[in-house]
Amino acid sequence: MKSADKVFVCGAGHQGLSMAAHLALNGVKVNLYNRTFSHVQEIADTGKIHCSGVVNGDAQINKISSNIADVVSDFVMVTTPSSAHRDIAKTIAPYVHKDMVVILNPGRTFGAIDFAEELKKNNVKELPHIAETQTIVYTCRKTGESGTCILALKNDVKIASLKGSDIGEILDLMPDCLKPYFSPVSSVALTSLSNVGMVLHCAPVMMNVGWIESDKVDFKYYYDGISKSVARFLEKIDAERCAVAAAAGYNVETLTEWLRRTYKVSGETIFECIRNNDAYKAIDAPPTLNTRYIFEDIPNGLVPIEATGEELGIKTRNISTIIDLASSVMDTDYRAIGRRFSYKKLKEYF
């Protein structure tokens, strides 16, 4: 089966610009969508994204629009934060058909299931092929409105499709330049329960609130924000995630194992692996608490793990502590807006 020669990249943030540039520089025709056109106006004016880092060049983009009808195609890479997935599903629903491929990069926890349920609510009778990745392929940061720096491409990123879709067929259609970075697994249970972003993101933000809100301090998120004590707390959260996965019948990597495999770093602890990861050295802490590390990773990461744990009889005291703290500090009920599916519903898609 021939790989797709045209890809619709949905979202023009750090991940979207990096994926669009990487694909275009490898000869793929890329259509780029962003809900707010002013954020991609500079790209529209020149037709190009400047990419630096491990991928270099000026990438020519085929089409750029804030009107999804102008750019939608049959191979869709959703690169928005998972907090936007339901809106994307609503927007794309009129154009969906059974032969379309939609890949959520990443799904976070139960993202493909949430996307499918939202399509059904919007009168989609035949679902497309829906897959999700465990994490973002790129360690990257935008360098401007039309520029991005790719610091690393992660190895063996887990990818799975919903029950009824053949992940092998989906990967056959994947552009050749991306195929080597993905490792297919048998179920979205594995990609969702292997979501390490929620472990790395939520607690360090909540434990560094004062520094993040200070006008006098800039610091590196991983190198400065994750101290030995913070890292030890992350190991407790990670242990709870793995316990919930085990209760559901799935064996998943610890965060330490994932860091060693993905970045080829050494270390016996989360702290050691982070300190030995050159790709993390340049990443700044978020400038405000209005960050996807909270508004995405709490409701679409920690909340579904807690909810599934409750149903399976697994206590998640440390995860619950961070959800409670974030909900109080941000005056937002993250459990009310989070992904909370019954285990019976989840198993329909596993």
C-alpha positions as CSV (number, residue, x, y, z in Angstrom):
1,M,0.0,0.0,0.0
2,K,1.4,3.4,-1.0
3,S,1.9,5.9,1.8
4,A,-0.2,9.1,1.7
5,D,1.3,11.8,-0.4
6,K,-0.9,14.5,1.1
7,V,-1.3,15.0,4.9
8,F,-3.7,17.3,6.7
9,V,-1.9,18.6,9.9
10,C,-4.6,19.9,12.2
11,G,-3.1,22.5,14.6
12,A,-0.2,24.9,14.3
13,G,1.4,24.9,17.8
14,H,4.9,23.5,18.7
15,Q,4.0,20.0,17.5
16,G,1.9,21.0,14.4
17,L,4.6,23.3,13.0
18,S,7.3,20.7,13.6
19,M,5.3,17.9,12.0
20,A,4.3,20.1,9.0
21,A,7.9,21.2,8.4
22,H,9.3,17.7,8.8
23,L,6.8,16.2,6.4
24,A,7.2,19.0,3.8
25,L,11.0,18.8,3.9
26,N,10.6,15.1,3.0
27,G,8.5,15.7,0.0
28,V,5.0,15.3,1.5
29,K,2.3,17.8,0.4
30,V,1.1,19.4,3.7
31,N,-2.2,21.2,4.3
32,L,-2.1,23.1,7.6
33,Y,-5.1,24.2,9.7
34,N,-5.2,26.5,12.7
35,R,-8.4,27.7,14.3
36,T,-7.0,31.2,14.8
37,F,-5.7,32.4,11.4
38,S,-3.6,35.3,12.8
39,H,-1.3,32.7,14.4
40,V,-0.5,31.3,10.9
41,Q,-0.7,34.5,8.9
42,E,3.1,34.7,8.6
43,I,3.2,31.2,7.2
44,A,0.4,32.0,4.8
45,D,2.2,35.1,3.6
46,T,5.4,33.2,2.8
47,G,4.1,29.7,2.4
48,K,7.1,28.5,4.5
49,I,8.0,27.2,7.9
50,H,11.7,27.6,8.9
51,C,12.9,24.5,10.8
52,S,16.1,24.2,12.8
53,G,17.6,21.6,15.1
54,V,17.9,18.0,14.1
55,V,15.7,18.8,11.0
56,N,16.8,21.8,9.0
57,G,15.4,23.8,6.1
58,D,12.6,26.1,4.8
59,A,9.6,23.9,4.4
60,Q,7.1,24.8,1.6
61,I,3.5,24.3,2.9
62,N,0.8,23.5,0.3
63,K,-2.2,25.2,1.9
64,I,-2.8,27.1,5.1
65,S,-6.3,28.0,6.4
66,S,-8.5,28.5,9.4
67,N,-11.4,27.0,7.4
68,I,-11.2,23.2,7.7
69,A,-13.1,22.7,4.4
70,D,-10.1,24.3,2.5
71,V,-7.5,21.9,3.8
72,V,-9.1,18.6,5.0
73,S,-7.8,15.5,3.3
74,D,-8.0,11.7,3.9
75,F,-4.9,11.4,6.1
76,V,-5.3,13.6,9.2
77,M,-2.7,14.2,11.9
78,V,-4.3,16.0,14.8
79,T,-1.5,17.9,16.7
80,T,-3.6,20.1,19.0
81,P,-3.6,19.7,22.7
82,S,-6.1,17.0,23.7
83,S,-8.3,19.7,25.3
84,A,-9.2,20.6,21.7
85,H,-10.0,17.1,20.5
86,R,-13.8,17.4,21.0
87,D,-13.9,20.7,19.1
88,I,-11.8,19.2,16.3
89,A,-14.2,16.2,16.1
90,K,-17.2,18.5,15.8
91,T,-15.5,20.6,13.1
92,I,-14.3,17.7,11.0
93,A,-17.5,15.5,11.4
94,P,-19.1,16.7,8.2
95,Y,-16.1,15.6,6.1
96,V,-15.5,12.2,7.8
97,H,-15.9,9.0,5.9
98,K,-15.0,5.3,6.7
99,D,-11.8,5.3,4.6
100,M,-10.3,8.4,6.3
101,V,-7.4,8.0,8.8
102,V,-7.3,10.2,11.9
103,I,-4.3,10.0,14.2
104,L,-4.2,11.9,17.5
105,N,-0.7,13.0,18.2
106,P,-1.0,12.2,21.1
107,G,-4.3,10.9,22.4
108,R,-3.2,11.4,26.0
109,T,-5.5,9.1,28.0
110,F,-8.5,7.5,26.1
111,G,-8.3,10.2,23.5
112,A,-9.2,8.0,20.5
113,I,-12.2,6.8,22.4
114,D,-13.3,10.3,23.3
115,F,-12.8,11.4,19.7
116,A,-15.0,8.5,18.4
117,E,-17.7,9.2,20.9
118,E,-17.8,12.9,19.9
119,L,-18.0,12.0,16.2
120,K,-21.0,9.8,17.0
121,K,-22.7,12.7,18.9
122,N,-22.2,14.7,15.7
123,N,-24.1,12.2,13.5
124,V,-21.1,10.3,12.1
125,K,-22.6,6.9,11.2
126,E,-19.4,5.2,10.0
127,L,-16.3,6.0,12.0
128,P,-13.0,6.6,10.2
129,H,-9.9,4.7,11.1
130,I,-8.9,6.4,14.4
131,A,-5.5,5.9,16.1
132,E,-3.6,7.5,18.9
133,T,0.0,7.8,19.8
134,Q,1.4,7.4,23.3
135,T,3.2,10.7,23.2
136,I,4.4,13.5,20.8
137,V,7.0,12.3,18.3
138,Y,8.9,15.6,18.5
139,T,10.7,17.3,21.4
140,C,10.3,20.8,19.9
141,R,9.5,24.4,20.5
142,K,8.3,27.2,18.2
143,T,10.9,29.8,17.5
144,G,8.4,32.3,16.2
145,E,5.1,32.5,14.2
146,S,6.7,30.7,11.3
147,G,9.6,28.9,12.8
148,T,10.3,25.8,14.9
149,C,13.2,24.0,16.4
150,I,13.1,20.2,16.6
151,L,15.4,19.1,19.4
152,A,14.8,15.4,19.0
153,L,12.6,12.8,17.4
154,K,11.6,10.1,19.9
155,N,12.2,6.5,19.3
156,D,9.6,3.7,19.3
157,V,6.5,5.9,20.0
158,K,3.7,3.5,20.7
159,I,0.7,3.8,18.4
160,A,-2.6,1.9,18.4
161,S,-6.0,2.0,16.7
162,L,-9.5,1.5,18.0
163,K,-10.9,-2.0,17.9
164,G,-12.0,-2.7,14.3
165,S,-9.2,-0.7,12.6
166,D,-6.0,-2.3,11.4
167,I,-3.0,-0.5,12.7
168,G,-0.9,-2.2,10.0
169,E,-3.0,-0.6,7.3
170,I,-2.8,2.8,9.0
171,L,1.0,2.6,9.3
172,D,1.2,1.6,5.6
173,L,-0.4,4.9,4.7
174,M,1.9,6.8,7.1
175,P,4.5,9.0,5.3
176,D,7.8,7.2,5.1
177,C,9.7,9.8,7.0
178,L,7.6,9.2,10.1
179,K,7.2,5.4,10.0
180,P,10.5,4.6,11.7
181,Y,9.5,6.5,14.9
182,F,6.4,4.5,15.6
183,S,6.0,1.1,17.2
184,P,2.5,-0.5,16.9
185,V,0.8,-2.0,19.9
186,S,-2.3,-4.1,20.1
187,S,-4.7,-1.8,21.9
188,V,-5.4,1.9,22.7
189,A,-5.4,0.6,26.3
190,L,-1.6,0.4,26.0
191,T,-1.1,3.8,24.5
192,S,-3.5,5.5,26.9
193,L,-2.3,3.8,30.0
194,S,1.3,4.5,28.9
195,N,0.6,8.3,28.9
196,V,3.7,9.6,30.7
197,G,3.0,13.3,29.9
198,M,0.6,13.5,32.8
199,V,3.4,12.2,35.1
200,L,6.0,14.7,33.9
201,H,3.8,17.7,33.6
202,C,1.1,18.2,36.3
203,A,2.8,17.8,39.6
204,P,6.0,19.8,38.7
205,V,3.8,22.8,37.7
206,M,1.8,22.6,40.9
207,M,4.9,22.3,43.0
208,N,6.6,25.3,41.3
209,V,3.6,27.7,41.3
210,G,5.5,30.5,43.0
211,W,8.4,30.4,40.6
212,I,6.1,30.2,37.5
213,E,4.1,33.2,38.6
214,S,7.2,35.3,39.5
215,D,8.2,38.0,37.1
216,K,11.8,37.8,38.5
217,V,12.5,34.2,37.7
218,D,13.0,32.2,34.5
219,F,13.9,28.6,34.9
220,K,14.3,25.4,32.9
221,Y,11.3,23.2,33.4
222,Y,12.9,19.8,33.6
223,Y,16.4,20.7,34.8
224,D,15.4,23.2,37.5
225,G,11.7,22.4,38.2
226,I,12.1,18.7,38.7
227,S,14.4,18.5,41.8
228,K,15.2,15.2,43.6
229,S,12.2,15.6,45.9
230,V,9.8,16.4,43.0
231,A,11.1,13.5,41.0
232,R,10.5,11.1,44.0
233,F,6.9,12.3,44.1
234,L,6.6,11.7,40.3
235,E,7.7,8.1,41.0
236,K,4.7,7.7,43.3
237,I,2.3,9.0,40.7
238,D,3.9,6.8,38.1
239,A,3.6,3.8,40.3
240,E,-0.2,4.5,40.7
241,R,-0.5,4.8,36.9
242,C,1.2,1.4,36.4
243,A,-1.0,-0.2,39.2
244,V,-4.2,0.9,37.4
245,A,-2.8,-0.5,34.1
246,A,-2.0,-3.8,35.8
247,A,-5.5,-4.0,37.3
248,A,-6.9,-3.6,33.8
249,G,-4.7,-6.4,32.6
250,Y,-1.9,-4.4,30.9
251,N,1.8,-4.3,31.6
252,V,3.2,-0.8,30.9
253,E,6.6,0.7,31.2
254,T,7.5,2.9,34.1
255,L,8.5,6.5,33.3
256,T,12.1,5.6,34.0
257,E,12.0,2.8,31.5
258,W,10.3,5.0,29.0
259,L,13.0,7.8,29.3
260,R,15.8,5.2,28.9
261,R,14.2,3.7,25.8
262,T,13.0,6.9,24.2
263,Y,16.0,9.1,24.7
264,K,18.7,6.5,25.0
265,V,19.7,7.9,28.4
266,S,21.1,6.1,31.5
267,G,19.7,6.4,35.0
268,E,18.1,4.4,37.8
269,T,15.6,7.1,38.8
270,I,13.4,9.7,37.1
271,F,15.8,12.4,38.4
272,E,18.9,10.7,36.9
273,C,17.3,10.1,33.6
274,I,16.1,13.7,33.3
275,R,19.5,15.1,34.2
276,N,21.1,12.9,31.6
277,N,18.7,13.9,28.8
278,D,20.2,16.6,26.6
279,A,16.9,17.1,24.8
280,Y,15.4,18.6,28.0
281,K,18.1,21.1,28.7
282,A,16.7,24.0,26.7
283,I,13.0,23.6,27.6
284,D,11.8,26.6,29.6
285,A,9.1,26.4,32.3
286,P,5.7,27.6,31.2
287,P,5.3,31.4,31.8
288,T,1.9,31.1,33.4
289,L,-0.4,28.5,35.0
290,N,-2.6,28.7,31.9
291,T,-0.6,25.9,30.3
292,R,-1.5,22.6,28.7
293,Y,0.5,20.9,31.4
294,I,-2.6,21.8,33.6
295,F,-5.7,22.3,31.3
296,E,-4.8,19.3,29.2
297,D,-3.0,16.8,31.4
298,I,-5.2,17.1,34.5
299,P,-8.6,16.4,32.9
300,N,-7.3,14.2,30.1
301,G,-4.6,12.4,32.0
302,L,-4.8,12.2,35.7
303,V,-8.6,12.3,35.9
304,P,-9.3,9.2,33.7
305,I,-6.5,7.3,35.5
306,E,-8.1,8.1,38.9
307,A,-11.6,7.2,37.6
308,T,-10.5,3.9,36.2
309,G,-8.6,3.1,39.4
310,E,-11.6,3.8,41.5
311,E,-13.6,1.3,39.3
312,L,-10.9,-1.3,39.5
313,G,-10.3,-0.9,43.2
314,I,-6.9,0.8,42.9
315,K,-6.1,3.7,45.3
316,T,-4.4,6.7,43.6
317,R,-3.8,8.9,46.6
318,N,-1.0,11.0,45.0
319,I,-2.8,11.4,41.7
320,S,-5.9,12.6,43.6
321,T,-3.8,15.0,45.6
322,I,-2.6,16.8,42.4
323,I,-6.1,16.8,40.9
324,D,-7.5,18.4,44.2
325,L,-4.7,20.9,44.3
326,A,-5.0,22.0,40.7
327,S,-8.8,22.2,40.9
328,S,-8.5,24.4,44.0
329,V,-5.7,26.7,42.7
330,M,-7.3,27.1,39.3
331,D,-10.9,27.3,40.5
332,T,-11.8,24.6,38.0
333,D,-13.5,21.2,38.7
334,Y,-11.3,19.1,36.5
335,R,-13.1,15.9,37.4
336,A,-16.3,17.4,36.0
337,I,-14.8,18.3,32.6
338,G,-12.4,15.3,32.4
339,R,-12.6,12.0,30.6
340,R,-14.5,9.7,32.8
341,F,-15.7,6.6,31.0
342,S,-17.0,3.4,32.6
343,Y,-14.7,0.5,32.3
344,K,-17.4,-1.3,30.3
345,K,-17.4,1.5,27.7
346,L,-13.6,1.5,27.5
347,K,-13.6,-2.3,26.8
348,E,-15.9,-1.7,23.8
349,Y,-12.9,0.1,22.1
350,F,-10.0,-1.9,23.6
